[in-house]
């Protein structure tokens, strides 16, 4: 089971951390590092593939990139990468061709407040794509599901914080 694998592989770290949202936390879910293990990545992809409903997937750099690429490869569907900054190369925030795609599911490594993934959804929507679903490896259960629902997006998670962290 994925939650057991994440604990076993040390993806759940205890300490003093500042999250992307700016919040402080006494634990960190390190999916980026965990995904470098092919067995962990395979388990994550196997859990995601059955949940994808759209004909394409997207994810925000850096944490979601290996998951998005592996999912798209396994499903033989196109994917998008969403950059946080557009300061180099073609200076595009959206990597991929949205012209022939209408709907996309976003894949995320960890959702906390939902702010980052909502920005990604808004960027995709501004490029003419429909976003109705986010699939995350771990939901930290800190408001992300509610924020996304308020914006017409369902959040599905493979693992919830309450399944791996006991307060």
Helices and strands as residue ranges (DSSP letters): H 2-8, E 12-18, E 24-29, H 31-34, H 38-49, E 56-60, H 65-75, E 78-82, E 94-95, G 98-100, E 103-111, H 115-126, E 130-139, H 144-150, E 154-160, H 161-164
